[in-house]
Every structure is written in structure tokens, then in C-alpha cells.
Amino acid sequence: MTEGKLMYEKALYPEDYEEALKVFTQAISKSSSAQILHLNHIYHLRGLCEFKLKNYDKAERDFQ
């Protein structure tokens, strides 16, 4: 199993949104353009974390 997949699975159901943000940001930085479908999903999940933390401007950027 790849490191990115492990990071994704760890953050899929976060109890700690700030930790999940770190994991999603790491996954984004390690993704290649060949993984664009997964990358879009990770941005969406990171946006949900930002929204839960009331960082609405950051959430909106990730949702775009």
C-alpha cells in the first residue's frame, strides 16, 4: 500500500480536523498529475475540514 493511500485512509474519517488538514495537505503535495481524480477528492475532503473549523475562505478555495 502506498504512503499516500495510508495518509488518505487515516484522514478519511477524521476526529481531529486540524490533523486531517495536515494529512490532506501532505497527500496533495505528494500527488502527481496522473492522480488528478484522487487529488480532486482530497481537495474536497480538505475543504470539508476547513469548513468544520470555520475557515470558510480556505474551504471555498478547496471546493473550486
PyMOL commands that set and color helices and strands:
alter all, ss='L'
color gray80, all
select helices_A, chain A and resi 3-11+17-30+33-52+56-63
alter helices_A, ss='H'
color red, helices_A
deselect
rebuild
show_as cartoon
